[in-house]
Each structure stands twice: as structure tokens, then as C-alpha cells.
Amino acid sequence: MTSYQQHAPDGKKNGDLFRAYNDDRDATSQDTLYATSNGVPMPHPYEVQRVGENGPLLLQDFHLVDLLSHFDRERIPERVVHAKGGGAHGYYETTDPLDDICLADIFSEKGKKCPITVRFSTVGGESGSHDCARDPRGFSVKFRTDEGNWDMVANNTP
């Protein structure tokens, strides 16, 4: 018996905390402590369904989708965004037509106007944190044209 094996009170082997890949591959559902989010035992938690031996992963694999969804929804309090910023409403007016290089109607003739909204923002850290550690900034411009909305968005993460 090694120091990383767990045992039940009756002395039976319950599973390993750390396994070699070959031991994990040969394990049965009775030998493992790992389970999906709905409690189904998973004897091989690192294997996924593929097309062929080295093909792409399949999204029909419940275990893979379950792992990815839990990872994507993990909430880390230090990384929660607290955006600060300001914005303005106004209008855009074409002063020099770009009809020779662009098909957008808003740039087709001099004097064409459309309402716009501009937003500038930055992300503030926790209370008391310094501002230079992580300071992403961004802006967006929304043009409300006759052909529909055009959103232009940019950000800078140092």
C-alpha cells in the first residue's frame, strides 16, 4: 500500500487520490471516486469521445460538455469586472464622401447624418488595489444608420 491510497473503514481499497495514466485507464467504475455533476461514476475522467483515434472531439460527450460548462461558469471573485466609464450621445455627419471605397450608405454623400453613442470605460480593481496591475480600457461607438446599427468596439488589455 502506498501513502496516496485511500481506504474505507473496513480496510477495502476505495480508490487512489493520484493515479498513473495506465492505472486510471484500467480502472472500473467501482475503483474510482470521480463522478460527473449528476453523480454518475466516471472510471476514465481524462478520456473524451473522438472521431477516430486522433480526430476532433465530439460534443455528444456529456462528460466533456459538463466539464467545460463548469469551467466556464466558475466564478473567481478577484476576476469579477467592475467597470467604470462614461458615455455621450450625439450625431455623425459625413463631411467627405467615401463612395469610391465604401458601400455603406452613411458614407455615400456629403451631409449624411446618423445618431451615435460613444462609451469609454476602464475596469477598477477591488477597494484599495492599485490601478497599474490590471488596467484594461475600452471604447465603443454605435452608429444608428438607415441600414441598421454598426457597432465598433475596441479594448486594450496590457
C-alpha positions in Angstrom: 0.0 0.0 0.0 1.3 3.5 -0.9 0.7 6.7 1.0 -1.6 8.1 -1.6 -4.3 5.3 -1.5 -7.5 5.8 0.4 -9.1 3.1 2.3 -12.6 2.7 3.7 -13.0 2.0 7.5 -13.5 -1.7 6.7 -10.0 -1.8 5.1 -11.1 -2.2 1.5 -9.3 -0.1 -1.1 -11.6 2.9 -2.0 -9.5 4.5 -4.8 -6.4 6.5 -5.4 -6.1 10.2 -4.9 -3.3 10.3 -7.5 -3.1 7.7 -10.3 -0.8 7.0 -13.1 -2.4 7.2 -16.5 -2.2 3.4 -17.1 -3.8 2.7 -13.7 -6.6 5.2 -14.5 -7.2 3.6 -17.9 -7.6 0.1 -16.5 -9.9 1.3 -13.6 -13.5 0.3 -13.3 -16.4 2.5 -12.0 -16.2 0.7 -8.7 -12.5 1.6 -8.3 -12.9 5.4 -8.8 -14.0 8.3 -6.7 -14.7 10.6 -9.6 -18.2 11.4 -10.7 -20.0 13.8 -13.1 -22.1 16.7 -11.7 -25.2 14.5 -11.7 -23.4 11.7 -9.7 -22.6 9.2 -12.5 -19.3 7.4 -11.8 -16.6 8.1 -14.3 -13.8 5.5 -14.4 -11.8 7.4 -17.0 -12.2 11.2 -16.3 -9.5 12.2 -18.8 -10.9 10.4 -21.8 -13.3 12.0 -24.3 -15.2 10.8 -27.3 -13.4 11.5 -30.6 -13.9 10.8 -34.3 -11.3 8.2 -34.9 -8.1 7.8 -32.9 -6.8 11.4 -33.1 -9.8 13.1 -34.6 -11.8 16.1 -33.3 -13.7 16.0 -30.0 -17.5 15.2 -30.1 -20.0 17.5 -28.4 -22.2 14.5 -27.8 -19.8 13.5 -25.0 -21.8 14.6 -21.9 -18.7 14.4 -19.6 -16.7 16.8 -21.8 -19.6 19.3 -22.1 -20.2 19.0 -18.3 -16.5 19.8 -17.5 -16.4 22.7 -20.0 -19.6 24.2 -18.6 -18.4 24.1 -15.0 -15.1 25.6 -16.0 -16.8 28.4 -18.0 -19.1 29.2 -15.1 -16.5 29.2 -12.4 -16.7 32.5 -10.5 -13.4 33.9 -9.2 -14.1 36.9 -7.1 -10.8 38.6 -7.8 -11.5 38.5 -11.6 -15.1 39.9 -11.5 -15.2 43.0 -13.6 -16.1 46.3 -12.0 -16.4 48.6 -15.0 -16.3 52.4 -14.7 -16.8 54.7 -17.5 -18.7 57.4 -19.3 -20.5 58.0 -22.5 -22.1 60.5 -24.7 -24.8 60.7 -27.3 -24.5 62.8 -30.5 -24.6 62.5 -34.2 -22.1 61.7 -37.0 -22.1 63.7 -40.2 -20.2 62.8 -43.3 -18.0 65.7 -44.5 -16.0 63.9 -47.2 -17.9 61.0 -49.0 -16.2 57.6 -49.3 -18.5 56.2 -52.0 -15.4 55.3 -54.1 -14.1 52.9 -51.5 -17.1 52.0 -49.3 -20.7 50.8 -49.9 -22.2 51.9 -46.6 -25.0 54.4 -47.2 -23.9 56.6 -44.3 -20.6 57.4 -46.2 -22.2 57.8 -49.6 -22.7 61.6 -49.8 -21.7 64.8 -48.0 -24.1 65.9 -45.2 -25.5 62.4 -44.4 -26.2 62.2 -40.6 -26.9 59.4 -38.1 -27.2 59.4 -34.3 -24.3 57.8 -32.4 -23.5 56.7 -28.9 -19.9 56.6 -27.6 -18.7 54.8 -24.5 -15.3 54.9 -22.8 -14.6 52.6 -19.9 -12.0 51.1 -17.7 -12.0 48.3 -15.1 -11.5 49.2 -11.5 -9.9 46.7 -9.1 -11.0 45.8 -5.6 -11.2 48.5 -2.9 -7.6 49.5 -2.0 -6.0 47.8 -5.0 -3.5 49.8 -7.1 -4.5 50.8 -10.7 -1.5 49.7 -12.6 -1.7 45.9 -12.0 -4.5 45.2 -14.4 -6.0 48.2 -16.3 -8.0 47.2 -19.4 -9.6 50.1 -21.1 -12.0 50.2 -24.0 -14.4 52.2 -26.1 -17.3 51.6 -28.4 -19.2 53.6 -30.9 -22.7 52.7 -32.0 -23.8 54.2 -35.3 -27.6 54.0 -35.8 -27.8 54.2 -39.6 -30.7 53.8 -42.0 -29.3 50.4 -43.0 -29.1 49.2 -39.3 -26.8 49.5 -36.3 -23.0 49.4 -36.7 -21.1 48.7 -33.5 -17.4 49.5 -33.4 -15.7 48.1 -30.3 -12.1 48.1 -29.2 -10.2 47.3 -26.0 -6.7 47.4 -24.6 -5.5 44.9 -22.1 -1.9 45.5 -21.1 
